[in-house]
């Protein structure tokens, strides 16, 4: 079975800092807000001055592409 036109392959995360050129993300910043938890990808440099300060900061060490098993394709 081939990949559908709607399904895109996973790409490495990009920094989500507004006003910057696209570049790779190296951290995940998580904020606990009254409306719920929110997570965004940032690079090292721009994660240092994120405002307000995030509740959690995690370092990205890689990512895995989803591989469908033969059972999922049916």
Protein Blocks (a to p, Z undefined) as FASTA:
>chain_A
ZZdfklccddddddfbehiacdddfbdcddddfkbccdddddfklmmmgccddfbdcddf
bdcdddddfklmZZ
